[in-house]
Amino acid sequence: MDDVMKDRIEQLVDFIMKWCLWQFHSRSWDRERQNEEILTKTMQLLCDEPVDLSTPSDRCYWVDAVYLANGFKKTYPWLGTMEKEDIKLLMQGLKDRIDYLTINGSLNQELTNPLY
């Protein structure tokens, strides 16, 4: 991954950390599911791909994804210059980074407390 891609990932991380609350769910499995669902749906929206809205949870994640995709496009015009395959790589890198920051690298011990 080159420096430009890393910088863009960090810009998207910064947006999420400033403007979204969904990454602060109280259990690691909830965070894993949210990260996967919201960021996948965001990627699908950015790439003009169909988004599954068949369940209530799909629709809930879709709402966050719409907000995120719109915010990303408005704040980062460079997204409009990227090819779809590069957007997919960017979003995978973003998911990996968000997973690290909110789950794997988190010092929050409540995330893995079985009684919580």
Secondary structure, DSSP 4 states (H G I P E B T S, - for coil): --HHHHHHHHHHHHHHHHH--GGG-SSHHHHHHHHHHHHHHHHHHHTT------SHHHHHHHHHHHHHHHHHHHH-GGGGGS-HHHHHHHHHHHHHHHHIIIIIT---GGGG-TT-
